[in-house]
Amino acid sequence: MHRVDERNLRPILYTGPSYYAVVGVLLAVIGWGLYAYTQQLSQGLGVTGMNSPTYWGIYIVNFVFFVGLSAGGVIVASLVHAF
């Protein structure tokens, strides 16, 4: 490998203990999210404390917003690809 390549790739190829600490924290966050998702899936939205219809509306609006955002991204990407 050339010197320039080795110098540029060193942070990727040779990791230190801080890298594994960050990976551990991210895996813990993912595990917590999966646990929360399975609780919500098995017991319903009651575990989130959404007992008022207002909170349900916020949950649904958030979902619809991200679906619309994704659809917009697909449209923009397809237009860029077409032209």
N, C-alpha and C positions, 0 to 999 in steps of 0.2 A: 504494500500500500504506500502511496506517496505521503510525504510529510504533511502536505496541506490537507489531504483527506483524513489522515490520522488525527490531526489537530482538530478538525471540524467534527469528526465523529466520536471523539473521546467522551463527551458528555452522554452520548447515547449508548455506547458500547460498554463503558466502565461506570457502573453506578455505585454510589456510596450508601451508607446506612440511612441517610435522610430520604433517599428515594424509596426505600422499603417502608419507612415510617409513613410517607405520604400515601403509598399504595395501601398500607394497612388501614389508614384513616378512611380512604375512599371505599375500601371494601366494607368497612364497618357501616358507613353511610348507606351503601347499597343494601347491605343486610337489613338495616333498620327500615329502609324503604320497602323491601320485600315483605318484612314482617307486618308493617302497617298496611300494605296492600292486601295481604292474605286476611288480616283481621277485618278490614273493610269489606272484602269479598264474602267472607263467611258470615259476618254479623250485620252487614248493611252500613249505611251512612250514619247510623245512630252512634257509632263509636267515635265519630269525628265531632260530635256535639252539635250537628246540624239538625236541630229540632224545629227551628222556625222556618217557615216558607221563604223568608228573605235569604237565609243562608243557602237554601237549595237553589234559589235563583242565581246567586253568585257562582255556585258550583257549575251550574248548567251554562251560564254565560261564559265562564272561563273555558269550558270545554268547546263551546261553539266558536269562540274567538280563535282558539288554536287550530281548530279544523279549518276555519276560514283562512287563517294565516298560512297553513300548509297548502291549501288549494291555490292561494295566490302565488306561493313559491313555485308550485308545479306549473302554473300558467306562465310565469315569467321565465322559468327554465326552458319550457317547451318553445316559447317564442324566440328565445336566444338561440336555441338549437336549430329552429326552423330557418332563421334568417342569419 
